[in-house]
Amino acid sequence: MTSVSLDNGDRLEVGIVVNSAGPNAGTVAAMAGLVLPVEPRKRNVFVFEARDKYSDMPLLVDPSGIYVRPEGSVYLTGGAEPEEGDGSADPTDFEVDWPLFEEVIWPVLATRIPAFEAIKPTRAWAGHYDYNTLDQNAVIGPHPQVKSFLFANGFSGHGLQQAPAVGKALAELIVHGGYRTVDCSAFGYSRVAEGRAFRELNVI
Ligand SMILES: Cc1cc2nc3c(=O)[nH]c(=O)nc-3n(C[C@H](O)[C@H](O)[C@H](O)COP(=O)(O)OP(=O)(O)OC[C@H]3O[C@@H](n4cnc5c(N)ncnc54)[C@H](O)[C@@H]3O)c2cc1C
């Protein structure tokens, strides 16, 4: 990698490029002619109120993948897949899928926790997982052939909690030429090239 072109026509000379494009990471890798199995997958999060308060309730995950946890005086829920099935989504689509709450999530919540038969959704939002279709795990570090192109991608819904460690690891890689405190070798791109999954099982 010697340069990056911006939308406004500017061209930046670069020594190293870090792909940190989240759900668009596969598209950005393709700009460099590289294959990265990361795609945007839409996810909705709903906030609801309930008459009965369970403020010390832990995060609960139903076998269907639907989860719920308290957030102050309200509750957060999500984890249901769209009716048409899970798959690559339009990364510019942030429309909340309200029927998902009414028809899929609420019945599951009410079955698990009868008090949640009487709840009131208050707000919601939609976003996109940076979904690694190989193994739902992060891809971190350089491309084996294009060594100046670094990946920080594919977090598949758990990137916030991993961000501090990944940032530190990549900084060490760039400054020192190797990992010092956080060894991210297991997350390297070679497993993608070899089709060797390093599967994350705990994805909600
Ligand atoms: C509904 C939902 C709930 C989540 N819950 C959790 C959770 O509970 N715990 C957790 O750990 N993680 C959670 N995540 C996942 C977490 O949000 C992501 O893994 C994390 O934000 C990824 O960080 P990132 O910096 O890699 O990418 P992002 O935060 O997506 O940032 C990517 C950036 O790249 C920019 N960009 C994209 N394409 C281009 C381009 N071509 N040129 C220039 N810039 C570009 C974007 O504008 C954006 O600013 C959740 C995600 C969603 C959608």
The ligand as a MOL file (V3000), in Angstrom:
LIG
                    3D

  0  0  0     0  0            999 V3000
M  V30 BEGIN CTAB
M  V30 COUNTS 53 58 0 0 0
M  V30 BEGIN ATOM
M  V30 1 C -27.1450 -3.2850 17.7740 0
M  V30 2 C -25.7220 -3.5390 18.1480 0
M  V30 3 C -25.4100 -3.9060 19.4440 0
M  V30 4 C -24.0890 -4.1390 19.8050 0
M  V30 5 N -23.8100 -4.4950 21.0960 0
M  V30 6 C -22.5300 -4.7120 21.4580 0
M  V30 7 C -22.2160 -5.0700 22.8010 0
M  V30 8 O -23.0900 -5.1910 23.6630 0
M  V30 9 N -20.9170 -5.2910 23.1180 0
M  V30 10 C -19.9230 -5.1770 22.2040 0
M  V30 11 O -18.7700 -5.3890 22.5450 0
M  V30 12 N -20.1840 -4.8380 20.9220 0
M  V30 13 C -21.4660 -4.6080 20.5250 0
M  V30 14 N -21.7540 -4.2890 19.2320 0
M  V30 15 C -20.6750 -4.3270 18.2370 0
M  V30 16 C -19.8490 -3.0980 18.2250 0
M  V30 17 O -20.6890 -1.9650 18.1060 0
M  V30 18 C -18.8980 -3.1690 17.0150 0
M  V30 19 O -18.2100 -4.4140 17.0140 0
M  V30 20 C -17.9010 -2.0350 17.1000 0
M  V30 21 O -18.5810 -0.8010 17.0440 0
M  V30 22 C -16.9310 -2.1110 15.9600 0
M  V30 23 O -16.0800 -0.9950 16.0740 0
M  V30 24 P -15.2410 -0.5310 14.8420 0
M  V30 25 O -14.4960 0.6890 15.2720 0
M  V30 26 O -14.4810 -1.6970 14.3020 0
M  V30 27 O -16.3170 -0.1630 13.7130 0
M  V30 28 P -17.4350 0.9650 13.7260 0
M  V30 29 O -17.7350 1.4340 15.1050 0
M  V30 30 O -18.5610 0.4300 12.8910 0
M  V30 31 O -16.7410 2.1470 12.9590 0
M  V30 32 C -16.4240 2.0340 11.5770 0
M  V30 33 C -16.1460 3.4380 11.0600 0
M  V30 34 O -15.6490 3.3480 9.7220 0
M  V30 35 C -16.2800 4.3410 8.9350 0
M  V30 36 N -16.2490 3.9030 7.5310 0
M  V30 37 C -16.8820 2.8360 6.9780 0
M  V30 38 N -16.5950 2.7500 5.6680 0
M  V30 39 C -15.7440 3.7710 5.3890 0
M  V30 40 C -15.0780 4.2100 4.1960 0
M  V30 41 N -15.2360 3.5820 3.0250 0
M  V30 42 N -14.2850 5.2890 4.2850 0
M  V30 43 C -14.1220 5.9430 5.4670 0
M  V30 44 N -14.7170 5.5740 6.6220 0
M  V30 45 C -15.5190 4.5030 6.5690 0
M  V30 46 C -17.6860 4.4300 9.5120 0
M  V30 47 O -18.2920 5.6510 9.1820 0
M  V30 48 C -17.4040 4.3080 11.0010 0
M  V30 49 O -17.1100 5.5510 11.5790 0
M  V30 50 C -23.0610 -4.0210 18.8380 0
M  V30 51 C -23.3820 -3.6470 17.5240 0
M  V30 52 C -24.7010 -3.4090 17.1830 0
M  V30 53 C -25.0220 -3.0170 15.7610 0
M  V30 END ATOM
M  V30 BEGIN BOND
M  V30 1 1 1 2
M  V30 2 1 2 3
M  V30 3 2 2 52
M  V30 4 2 3 4
M  V30 5 1 4 5
M  V30 6 1 4 50
M  V30 7 2 5 6
M  V30 8 1 6 7
M  V30 9 1 6 13
M  V30 10 2 7 8
M  V30 11 1 7 9
M  V30 12 1 9 10
M  V30 13 2 10 11
M  V30 14 1 10 12
M  V30 15 2 12 13
M  V30 16 1 13 14
M  V30 17 1 14 15
M  V30 18 1 14 50
M  V30 19 1 15 16
M  V30 20 1 16 17
M  V30 21 1 16 18
M  V30 22 1 18 19
M  V30 23 1 18 20
M  V30 24 1 20 21
M  V30 25 1 20 22
M  V30 26 1 22 23
M  V30 27 1 23 24
M  V30 28 2 24 25
M  V30 29 1 24 26
M  V30 30 1 24 27
M  V30 31 1 27 28
M  V30 32 2 28 29
M  V30 33 1 28 30
M  V30 34 1 28 31
M  V30 35 1 31 32
M  V30 36 1 32 33
M  V30 37 1 33 34
M  V30 38 1 33 48
M  V30 39 1 34 35
M  V30 40 1 35 36
M  V30 41 1 35 46
M  V30 42 1 36 37
M  V30 43 1 36 45
M  V30 44 2 37 38
M  V30 45 1 38 39
M  V30 46 1 39 40
M  V30 47 2 39 45
M  V30 48 1 40 41
M  V30 49 2 40 42
M  V30 50 1 42 43
M  V30 51 2 43 44
M  V30 52 1 44 45
M  V30 53 1 46 47
M  V30 54 1 46 48
M  V30 55 1 48 49
M  V30 56 2 50 51
M  V30 57 1 51 52
M  V30 58 1 52 53
M  V30 END BOND
M  V30 END CTAB
M  END
